[in-house]
Amino acid sequence: MGIAIWNLLEEPIEDIDLIAAVAQIFGETSEVVAEGTLTFLEHLQESGFVEIQ
């Protein structure tokens, strides 16, 4: 899941749109991928790779 999210972060994106895009990539619902997506974003922010506004 990580590489899919990373590729989507090339441009600024709202978290809800990111979750929807990840869900579409994996053929899942937003509810299924939301927690993992947000957790990955938190790790990226803690590591200094992204800034969440």
DAQUIJO-V15243 format. One record per backbone hydrogen bond with DSSP energy under -0.5 kcal/mol. NH is the residue of the N-H (numbers start at 1). CO is the residue of the C=O. Records with the same first field share a line. If there is no record, write none. Layout:
NH = CO + CO
This chain:
5 = 1
6 = 2
7 = 3
8 = 4
9 = 5 + 6
10 = 7
11 = 8
18 = 14
19 = 15
20 = 16
21 = 17
22 = 18
23 = 19
24 = 20
25 = 21
26 = 22
27 = 23 + 24
28 = 23
33 = 29
34 = 30
35 = 31
37 = 33
38 = 34
39 = 35
40 = 36
41 = 37
42 = 38
43 = 39
44 = 40
45 = 41
46 = 42
47 = 43
48 = 45
49 = 44
50 = 44
52 = 50
53 = 51
